[in-house]
């Protein structure tokens, strides 16, 4: 049998003792009863009023429709989150969960609704702080760029933890310098690195907050006697209540305008510090509709600031190392394209994280030109150092007039020795764990035969564009990369080139696949444009953000030595030939209008080289003079035996020929071919006007 007294007692206790706010609504959704723990004053304010009129809700229309749906359908709603407050109560909105049931009598007649309201404001604050922390840990620290790190901070804070956020970083820190120790002096400029906000001002058409606070990249010095100056002085965060009478705003009119535009009521200032060094400052604002900052928020903001400061310091150190490595890299690269009589060159070096790209244009004997592009994988100073070592070695090897495959084979020997040196480092050295990897392509162009001989070590094959825009195939086997365990030999390929052809050598980042190669080739099919314009066209055709590691491109347009800059004679293999050669050379140099000193030195050089070929070589003999920025003398014979420089004693009658050549010539050497050799000597000359 039903006990009406028990029901009445239970109902009385629920409305007088329950911590859950109970609201009884009539069919018109007016409040007719509330639990007494809410207080008599609250009951007077809400009883008799429509539920959405009694409370200031963020979304009153949506809440009203929700209540009406429960009343119409009888389907309850459980734990729906709403935000609001009593209309007459001051302060920010609070968070509640609402559970709504329909009330029916025994006959099924609708009597109204029962709404159980639970204040979950603190729980929601804790959840918001946890979300902010999760967003911060997810977004901050993933980049080694200071600006990106700061932007990740404000994006994690807004919205939710702040309505407006500004990050300022000490200007010198952005440039890679060590952060100053606290307290921060008043004359130290801070640069605005990031800002983000959702302001009430923007919603009401007030002048944009961005116009008030300034742009990212602006600098300022912190005004004295403000929370900002105090935070970088004692290195402690602080919260500040804001209103029109806040006294320190007079000393900081810019911030005052920002606060007015935002209608901000709470400010938290957190220094970005690391071991008592100041990296910057974070300013967080809350606007109407958000609670003021409290101690729990300060604790979270301090924890976040430590994480952000460490990330900024890592980014700063990387930026400093990158600047040093990039500076070293550029100092190790050729500072200008060297002019050659038979080939024009141009290059483009795209900056990036990688500091191991290099290129070279090296003049060889016989008016030939060596074209080199290489890349050491990695970034930082050590990568730039390895690049400089390989570049120095390849320049030395080029001077030996070796074939391209021999150059790369000996370069690979050097790479192996460098790898062994790194492997021998102490186990605690971080370099020991960094694997070395590099690639290189080496090409030699001969203007007299118009051939280009190429070998490559783990490098993309070159692109060739004919003077008519055609793209002849260049089947060049790929040799093993430098520092690899592969001991396969390097192969060469030789291509006959038309005068005016363009040869393009690029790093792997620029030519990673056939599609990228086709894009570069398409940009180069414009024979009438200069090489530098073609380099620019290649860059313009690249997708944005394509090469975060950087890339290098070297272009060469082939030519020939002008007939009036070369003279060739076939000489008899007898003792009178040196005298005949001197006469031929004197007449040719007079025709080139060279000075008497150069003519005399050249006669001596030619006389000694021809005498050597007559004595120790085999016919036929050929003499060739080449006039470029320097004057080159070459004597060809069919003997594979090369003479050696000797230091004759005082009483010796011979053995001084090559010594005389070495004293008169700037450079000299022996170049081997398929048939015989060529002794050559090069003199620097003053070009005639």
Buried (B, 14 or more C-beta within 10 A) or exposed (E): EEEEEEEEEEEEEBBEEEEBBBBBBBEEBBBBBBBBBBEEEBBEBBBEBBBBBBBBBEEBEEBBEBBEEBBEEEEEBEEBEBBBBBEEBEEBBBBBBBBBBBBEEEEEEBBBBBBBBBBBBEEBBEEBBEEBBEBBEEBBBEBBBBBBBBBBBBBBBBBBBBBBBBBBBBBBBBEBEEBBEBBBEEEBEBBBBBBBBBBBBBEEEBEEBBEBBBEBEEEBEBBEEBBBBBBBBEBBBBBBEBEEEBEBBEEBEBBBBBBBBBBBBBBBBBBBBBEEBBBBBBBBBBBEEBBBBEEEBBEBBBEBBBBBBBBBBBBBEBBBBBEBBBEBBEEBBBEEBBEBBBBBBBBBBBBBBBBBBBBBBBBBBBBBBBBBBBBBBBBBBBBBBBBBBBBEBBEEBBBEBBBBBBBBBBBBEBBBEBBEEBEEEEEEEEEEEBEBBBBBBBBBBBBBBBBBBBBBBBBBBBBBBBBEEEBEEBEBEBBBBBBBEEEEEBBBBBBEBEEBBBBBBBBBBBBBEEEBBEBBBEBBBBBEBEBBEBBBBBBEEBEEEBBEBBBBBBBBBBBBBEEEBBBEBEBEEEEEBBEBBBEBBBEBBEEBEBEEEBBEBBBBBBBBBBBBBBEEBEBBBBBBBBBBEBBBBBBBBBBEEBBEEEEEEEEEEEBBBBBBBBEBBEBBBBBEEEEBBBBBBBBEBEEEE
